[in-house]
């Protein structure tokens, strides 16, 4: 166990979680120096909702609290209608982020702080083949693992190059496999247990829920707004022991939810 804990971690966040994930992972292994193989661990895929920059940003921010410094996060997804530049970011807590400049690193940078950002020298122009996650970003991760400095892998830039992408409070950032809806927002303070709440979704759909600190203590099918398990207690909304909370409202990442006391 101690040997496992000492290994350098690589975490791949992607909406390409079929065969493509194994391609990305194996390209990293193929480019890593044989002498380092036993000192590296690639974790299981972090599956991002398809084309969702919001969901990628949430996942990167969430995992940043769990992984040790020197971990490398590789993000392979793009929801934009262009080809943003590829960047390498180092945070104040010494995580290294490899991906593109579409904004999914911004939440983490806002909360943790930015040490440096580089434009990846291996851009699409030097390797124009489709699937840059495999042909550009995976080899970049391997180069970092092999000990190359960020200065040799890219051109240092100011933080002003980062995409202008922010997620406002009230945004749905993740719907889990039980249909629970995670919402970016401040902790749910100053609400009494059992308080009835009016919930408005995308300014169209209205439901009534109750506020509680414990979702599972209520009757099956009851809508509950509660302090969630993620980050600093992000608000969550769901029906008790029902797998279709999000689906029943047609809610997805990027939607907007607000509430008030009844």
Secondary structure, DSSP 4 states (H G I P E B T S, - for coil): -HHHHHSEEEEEEES--SHHHHHHHHHHHHHS-GGGGGGEEEPPPEEPPTT-HHHHHHHHHHHHTTSPTT-EEEEE---SSS-PPEEEEEETT--EEEEESSSTTHHHHHHH-EEEEEEESS-TTTS-SS-HIIIIIHHHHHHHHTT--HHHHEEEE-GGGS------TTBEEEE-TT--EEE------S--TT-EEEEEETTTEEEEEEE-S-GGGS-TT-EEEEE-SSTTT-EEEEETT-TTHHHHHT--TT-BEEEEE-
